[in-house]
Amino acid sequence: ENFFFTQLFAPSAPGSALYDRVERMFRVERHSLRIFWEGRPLAEADVLCDVCVIPDDDRLNLELEFDVTPEFLRMVNAGEQVLRSVEVPVHYGDDVPSRTFFVTMTKAFDRKPFLGGFRNKKSGSLYHHATTQTHVDREVKRDTTGKHSRVTQTLGVTRSAQTRRECGSQMSRTDVVVETTFDRIVVAKPYFSAADLLALQIQKAMKLQAFVRGWRARKKAAAMRAARDAEDDALREEDERRRQAHQQKRQEEIRRRTHPRSAKDFAVLYNELEAWRLQETQRIHESKGLTEAERRVALKELLKKETKLLQTIDRLQIHANQENKVARINKRLDKMSSAKTWGATRTVQVETPSTIRARELKDLYNGLLLNGLSIDERLDVLLHVKWTVKEFDCPLTRDIVELIDREADLLNRGRKDSTLAQLRGRTANLFLQFIDTPEFNPEALAHQTVPLEYKPRPHVQLSKW
C-alpha cells in the first residue's frame, strides 16, 4: 500500500519481537504477514545485527508484506506515516448490539493549512482565519395543521385597505329609479371544499398514474417486440449461414469429385470407387436368379466399368498435376517479384534491384506462354528473351538462344502454331530454369529447396574468358 511507520528496536532484537509488535499494532494473524530486508525474508529466530547491515544513522528500512491487507489499512494513502491502530467500540442502543471498528492513526501535516488572513506590516505577526466544527441543530419542523385553511385566514381583520376606485350599490326605492339595463345576474357556484379538492387531486393522480403505467407498458412491450425481432433475425441469419455453409460444403464435395486437385480429393475418389466395386460385387454374388455363366459376365462388365473409371481418375490426376504445377510456378514467381516489406508496426513496401529483375523475368516468362499472338508480336517477345539470356554465356543460355532462333526461323517459314507447341514448351521450361538460377536472378536464392552446394549444375556454369 506504500505507507510507512517507525518503530524503535534494539540491534540485538530477534525477529519474533518485530512480528509480535506488528501483530499487536495492526491486529493481523502471524501467518499472514512477512518482513523482508533487501528482498530476503526475516525469520523469527534471526537477530537484526546478524542478518542486517545497520546504517550509520541507525535507521534500518524493512519491508512489510500482508497476504490480505486489512480493511482499515486500505484507506491509507500512499506516502503517509502510520502511527498505530486503535479499537473503537460503537454503541447503537440498548436493543442493538455494539460493534468494534479498527481506526488507523496517521501522522498529520507538520504545517497547518493556510485558510486566509493578513500580515501586520509593523510587527510582522500573522493572523489566520479560524474554522469551527460546531454542531448545528436541525431546524425543528412545527405542526402547521389547520393554519392554512380558509377560516383561519379570514377570522378577523387586522389591516384595512383603501382601494383606488370608489364604488357602491343602490337598492330600489319608491323615490329612486335604478338603471338595470347593463346589470348582470351573478349566481354563486357550488362551494368547493377541501375534501372536494382532495378527491379531485386523487382522481387526477390516478389518471396520471394510468397514463404513466400505459406508457411504461407500451415501452416494455416495444422492448419485448424488439428483443423478439432481434432473436428472430439472429435465428434467420443463423439458418441462412448454416444453409450457405451446407451449400458451400455440397459444392465443395461436388468439385472434389468432378475437378479434384489435391491428394485428399483423389483418395476420396479411390475410396468411393472401391466401395462401389465391393457393393456391386456383393450384389452380383447375392443374386439368386443368375447362373454361373451370367455371374461371370456381370463380373466382367463390372471390371470393364472399374477400369474405365480408373482411367478417368488417372486423366483427372494428370490434369490436376499440370494445374498444380502451373499454380506453384506462378506462386513462386509472384513471391520473387513482390516488393520487400520493412517495419513492424508501420510497414513500407520497398523495391530492390533484385525484385525489379525478378519482375522483368516473370513478365518475359508470361509472354512466352501467351497464345494467339501475331507473328510480329511473337518475334518481339522472342527477341527480348534472347537479349536477356545472351548477357550470360553458359550451356543453358546457349540452348535457349538456339531454340529461339529455331522458332523464329519456323515462324518466318509460315509454320502453324499447333506444330510449334512442343518447341515453345521446351523454350519456356528452359527459361524457367534460367529464372530459378541465382546467378541470373539473385532473388531466386531465397527460394531454393536444396542448397546449391548439394546439387550439380553443369548447365549454368559460366564460360571463363
N, C-alpha and C positions, 0 to 999 in steps of 0.2 A: 504493500500500500504506500511505500515511500515516505512513511513518517519515522521519527526517531525519538528516543528517550535516553536519559542519562542516569546511570546508577553508579554508586561507589562500592568498589570491591578491593580486597587486599590482593597483592600479586600472588600470594600463596593460596588463594581461594580455589577450591575444587569446582569442577563443572556442575556438580549436583547443587551447589549453592546458587549458581546462576539459574538453573532450571527451577529451583524452588521459588526464587524471587519472581521470575517471570510468571510462574503458575499462580502465585498469590496476587500479582498485580492485575493480570488480565483474565483471571477465572477460567482458565482453559485446562484441559487434561494434559498430563505429562507426555503421553504417547503422540499427541497431535502437534507438537512443536519441536523444532530443531534449531540449534545455534551453530553458525559457521564462522570460521576465521580464515579469510582469503580462500574461500571455496572448500576448506577442509572441515568436516563435521567435528564438533566438540563433544566428547563423551563425558559422562558424569564422573568418571574416575580421573579425568585429565586435570592437571593443575595449570593455571593461567601462565605462570612464569616459565613452565617447562615446555609447553606446546606453542606459545605465542611469543612474538617479539614485541616487547612493550616499548613504545617510543619514549623520547626524552621528556615530552610534556605529560607523560603518564596518562594519555588519553588513547585508549585502545578501542578500535572500531570493530564491532562484531555484527554479524547479520543474523536476523531472526526470521524464521520461516514457519508459517502455520499450514497445516493440512487444510483446515477450513477456517477462514478468517471470521472471528466473532462479529455479530451484527453491529455492536456498538463501536467497533473499530473501523467498519467500512465507511462511516460518515466522516472520518478524519481526513482532512485534505492533505495532499502531498506536500511535504516540506515542513509540516507542523511538528512541534515537540510535544510528546505525550508525557504528562507528569504522573498520573495514576488514574485508576478507575475505581469508582465507589458504587455501592449498592444503595439504591434509593427506593424505599417501600412507599407505595401509593395506596391510600385507603379510600375506597369509593362509598363507604357507608356501612351500616350495620348488617344489612342483608346481602351485601355484595362482598365476595372475598377480595382481600387485598392482593396486589401484585408487586413484584420486585423488579426494578429495571436497573441495568448497568449503565452508568454515565461515565464517559471518558473526559478527563480534565486535561486540557491542553494549555500551554503557556501563552498568555495574552501578548499583545504587541507591547514592546518596550516604550513606544511613543504613542501617546493618546491621539486619536484622530482630531484634526482641526475642523471645528464646526463654525468658524467665523468669529469675528471680534475686531479689536483695534489695538494699536500700539501707542503708548504715551510717548510723544517725541521728547519731552523734557526728562522724564525719569527712565524711559526705556522699558517700562512694565508692559506686559502683555495681558490683555483682558479678553478671555474667551467666552463665547456664548455657552450657556448651560443647557442641558437636556434633562428631562424628567421622565420618569416611568410611573407617574401617578395613575392609579387605577380609577377609571371614570365609570361611575354607576350608570347603568342604562336608564333611559327615561321611562318612568312608570306610566303605563297607559291607563288612563282613567276611564271609568264606565260612563259613556255618554248616551246610554239607552233612554229614550224619552225626551231628549233635549233638542231634537231636530224635527219635532212634529209641528203641525200647523197650530195646534192650541198653544204650545209653548212660545211660538214666535209672535202670536197676536194677543197674548194676555197682557193687557195694559199698554199704554202709550207712554214711552219715556222721552220722546223727542217729537216736536211738531215741525211741519214743513209748510212753507208758503209757496204755492205754485205761481208761475209767471202769468198764467191766463185765468182770468176770473170767469166763472160760470155759475149758473144757478138754475133752478127749476121753478115753475109756477103752476099751481093747481087751478083747475077751472072753478070759477065762482059765478055768481049771478051778475056781478058787475064787471067782470073781466072776460074778454073774448081771447082765447088762446089759439094761435095758429097751429094747426095739426097737419098741414099739407106735407111737410117733409119729415114728419115723425116716423120712427120705426119701432115696431114692437119686438122687443128682445126677450126671449124666453130662456131661462136658465136650463142648462143641460143637467142630466142626472149627476149626482155627486159621485166623484171618482175617489174612492177611499184608498188607503194604503194597502188594505187587503186585496182590493181590485188590482192595484199596481203590481203587487207581488204575484198575483195569479197571472197577470199579463206577462210579466218577466219570465215566469216559469214556462208559460206557453211558448214564448218566443225562443227561450233557451232550448226547449225540446225540439222546436222547429230547426234551430241552428244545428243541434246535435244530429237530427235526422239528415240534414244536408251534408254535415261532415262525415257521418257514417256512410252515407251513399257515395261520397267522393272517395273515401278510403276503400270501400268495397269495389268501386269501379277501377281504382288504381291497382288493387290486389288482383282483380280479375284480368286486367290488362297485362300485369306482370306474369300471371299464370299462363295466359294465352301466348305471351312472348316466349316463355320457357318451353311451352308445348311446341310452338312453331320451331324454336331452335332445336329441340330434340328431334322433331320430325325431319328438319333439314339435315341434321347430323346423321340420322339413320338413312336418309335418302342418299346423302353423299357417301356414306359407308357402303351402301348397297351398290351405288354406281362404281365406287372404287373396286369393290370385290368383283363386280361384273366385268369391268375393264381388265382387272388382273387375270380373271379367268379367261377372257377373250385373248389377252396377250399370251397367256400360257398356252392356250389352244393353238394360236397362230405360230408360236414358237415350236410346239411339238410338230405341227404340220410342216414348218420349214425344215426342222431337223430331219424329217423323213423324205421330203421332196428335194431339198437342196442342202445336204449335210456338208459341214465344214470341218469339224473337229473330230478327234479320235473317239470322243464320247458319243457323238452322233452316229458314227459308223458302228460302234459297239451296240447301240440301241437297235440299229437295223439288223445286224447279225443275230442278236438275241431274239428279236421278233421273228426273223426268218427261221431260226432253229425251233422256236416254239410252234410256229405254223407247220413245219415239217413233221414234228412229233405228233401234233394233233391230227394231221391228215393221215399219217401212218397208222395211228391208233384207230382212226375211223375206218380205214380200209381193212385192217385186221379184224375189227369187230363186226364188220358187215357179214351177216349170215347168208345173204342171198347170192354172194359171189362165189364162183368156183375158183379152183386154184389157178387156172389159166387167166381168168378175168382179174384175179387179185394181182398177179404178176404184171399184167398190162397196166393196171391202175398205178402200181408202184413205179413202173417205167415212166408213165406220164408225169407222176409226181417228181421223179428225178429230173425229167426234162424241164419242168417248171422251176425247180430249185436251181438248176444250172443256169437257166435264163435270168433268174433273179440275182444270182451271184454275179453274173456278167454285168448286169445293170448296176449293181453296187460297186463293182470294180471300175466301171466307167465314171460313176459319180465320184469315186475316190480319186481317180486320176485328174478329173476336172477340179476337184477341191484342192488337190495338191498344187495344181497350177495357179489357182486363185490365191491360195495362201502364200505361195512363193512370191507372186507379184505384190501382195499386200506387205509382206516382210521387206521386200526391196524398197518399196515406196516409203515405208515407215523409217527404214534406216537412212534413206536419202533425206527425208524431212528432218530427222534429228541432226544429220551432218550440217544441213544448210540453215538451221534455225539459229537465231541470234542468242548470244550469251546473256544470262540473267545474273546481274550483280546486285548485291544488297540483301539484307534480311527483312527489314520492315518496309523500306521504300525501294522497290525493285526498279532496275534500269535495264533496258534492252540495249546491248552493245553489239555492234557489228565488227568482226575482226577480219583480217585478210584471209584467214583460213575458211571462215564461214562464207565469205563472198566467193572464194574459189569453189567451194563445195556447191553453192547455189548455181554457179555458172555450169559446172559439170552436170548437175541434176537437170538443168534446162536442156542441155545438149542430149542427154540420155532420153529424156521425154520426147525430144524432137525426132530421135531415131525410131521411136516406137509409134510415131503418128502414121496413120493410114489415110489414104485419099488425097495426098499432096500431088501437086503437078510436078512435071519433070524438073522445071527450073527451081521450085521450092525444095525438092528433094536434093538436087545438086548443091544448093546453097547450104543445107544442113550438113551434107557430107563434107563440104569444103571447110566449114567451121570445125567439125570434128577432126578433120585431117590436120589442120594447122594447130589445133590444140595438142594433139598427141605427138606431133613432129618436134615439139620442144624438147622431147626426151628421145634418146636412141637406145632401144633395148629390143629383145625379140618380141615382146608383147606389142609395142608401138609399131614395129615393122609389120607384124601380122595385120594390125588394124588398118594401116595405110594400104597394104596390099588388097585387103577386102574392099576398102572404099574405092580404090582405083578400079577394081574388077566390077563393082556395081555401077560405077559411073560409065564404064565402057558399055555394059549391057544396056543401060538406060539410053545411051546415045544410039544404040542399035535398034531401039524400039521394042525391047522385050517387055512383056506384060508384068504387072506387079505380082500376080499369082505365082509366076515362075521364080521370083526373087525372094520369096518368103523365107526359105531356109538360109539364104545368104545374109539377109537382113537380121535374122535371129542370131546368127553366129557373130555378126558385127556388134550387135547390141550386147551380147554376153561378154565379148572381149572388152568392150568399152566399160562395162560394169566392173570387170576385173581391174581396169585402169583406174576407176573411181575408188575402188576399195584398197588401192595400194598407197601406203603412207608417203612414199617417195614422190608421188604425183599429186596426192590430195592429203595434206597434213591433217585434216580433220578426221580422216579415216583411222588414225592411230588409236583414238579413244573408243572405237567400235570394233576392235579386233577380238574375236572369241578365243584365239590361240595366240600366245606371244610370238613375235616374229622370229625369235631365235630358235624356236622349236619346229619350224616348218620350212622345207626347202622352197625357194622361189627363184628358179633359174630363169624364168621368162621375164623377170623385171630387173635383172642385173644390167645396170647401165654400162655402156661401152666406154672404155678408158682411152682417152686420146693421148 
